[in-house]
Amino acid sequence: MSVDGWNTVLVLGGIRSGKSEFAESLVTDAPVVRYVATAPEGDPEDTEWATRLAAHRARRPGSWTTEETTEDPRRLADVLESAEPNEMLLVDDLGGWVTVLLDPDHQPADDVATIAELAEAIRGCAARVVLVSPEVGLSLVPTTPLGRAFTDALGAANRAVADACDAVVLVVAGQPVWLKSVATATEPSAPVTATEPPAPAAVTAPTAAATAPVVASLADTEPTPEVQLPDVLTPTPPAAPRAEPGNPWAAPTMALPMVSTGLVIQPGMELPMPDEYAGPQAVDRLATLDVPGAGLGVLDRVVGFAAATQGTSTPAAWGSVRVLLLHGDHAGGAAAGTVAGESARRAAQARAGQGALARLAAESGASLQVVDTPASAPIEDQPALAPEQVESALRYGWRLAEQAADAGVQLLVLGACGAGTEAAAAAVLAATAGAEPPAVLGRVITDSGEIDDAAWMIRCAAVRDALHRTRRSSRGAKDILAELGGGDVAVATGVLLGATARRVPVLLDGPVGLAAGMVSRDLAGQARHWCLLADHGGHPAVRLAADVLGLTPLLDLRMDLGEGANALVALPLLRSVLALSATLPVHPSLAGTDDTDPAVDEPESTDPSYADPDLTEPDSTGPDFAEPEPAGPGPASTGADEQPATGWRAG
């Protein structure tokens, strides 16, 4: 089949559908063909895979040249950008490219940004290009986290590449069906046969929608009516953070457009990623430290996370920490089994500096801010929120994160208290990850410690009915928040996005934060890379969402003190690990020094009552130890909802 006049074509198809053969038939008349191989070699002992690769190679004419991009997934975009106008490129296939992109050797990497780079390279490519990719969207949702990550990334890649290409063809059982072409775009009613492609056409220039900034200004449109929420920040660009010179924490990353109703938040926002080099360098550095044992175990991930988010291979322990407790109730069956007014009592208790969360915050020197979120309607009968409420809640959460960054907060702890939060999170997971409600809804425990199976069944039925009601609704991020998530999940999503924009890491704890992480993927995929999960708390919804987001819990304490409290229990341990990694010296054998130090081997006194003060009392002013900030209103306190976590300290 002639390729004259074509520029970019995407060939989709299932396994053994004949997509590769069809793609090869498109380029047979081209005088110069460069075959771009993306799939990794695989296990040398996998003879079946080796046979497949050999069959592909055998079909290529001897005049074709082959180029490998398996070492670096970003290289594919470079190959396309550097191609000459007289060349024909055959890329086979994007499934192998996504496999390499998700390989641990290339992580942490911004797969969203890399896919966007590939799409832009296709739009600007001077050569003719035929790309092959598997279509996996018609199959069942994979049962493994890795499988779900692969299908999510490949689906995103297929959509971006299809949008960038002039034509798209789906091969089913060897039969091509043209899905997109210049002819079908201009003449929707014209029939398109399954065997002949539409008339070839030169590549068209990107549309205005394709080239417009991801975050667009709405200054020329009529603002959406604002839903009243407590003031956080006035809608003006954030002020410069109070930070030490050279400290990257809380540094502004972008100038977002503002309108009279606040920030403009929409899918596909370009937010920053953690430093992809600092994390691995910090973990490698741990192996050189003078540690009397096997090291930090799984907690080395804390060091890598802190290093990536701080942009240094020697991260410091988080000093200023703020706890955001989101309070919002869900009506209807989602709240079955809860005592009326209990969540309000918990929120008031936290505001007064009492209860488990406030006391743990006081011990950690963290400020505690209670945030009231919009109440959510019964999801089994109607949407949880109106669309304008979702917009307002997202902006409100973003401003909460901005406020914390401006106050010099180095770590946010995200928690929630409210009736029906677990059911709402389960509904979000069912809509975003294909989960079954009974599998992600935890047991209902009464105040007396008994299991209430009747209430649990009511919650399951409410989520089931909500999913049935919305079965034909869009599964966009804002649609899910409006139909199922509710006020607390919407505000939590805004917090994650705002914290990502200001490079502030977030310690998640509980179903609401993880549900927000699932929703934030469509708005800004970078947000999950700024999140850390200390403990799953025994919640099945948290376990599943963590698998999908690639967040491995650091601990398995199985405590259930409420959202946010489990994270605060783990916080001193995480700080200790970071303090050790930052202050321990390099092992003498690696530093090239003599490992016999008289000052260490010979005590200054033989008197048994003698005690070296340097070994018994840590110097509170030295660099190795930092006195926690006093719990109470400081420069970070700006509103009535933020309360000092005072009133208790261990004797």
Order of alpha helices (4+ residues) and beta strands (2+ residues): beta-alpha-beta-alpha-beta-alpha-beta-alpha-alpha-beta-alpha-beta-beta-alpha-alpha-beta-beta-alpha-alpha-beta-alpha-alpha-beta-alpha-beta-alpha-alpha-alpha-alpha-alpha-beta-alpha-beta-alpha-alpha-alpha-alpha-alpha-beta
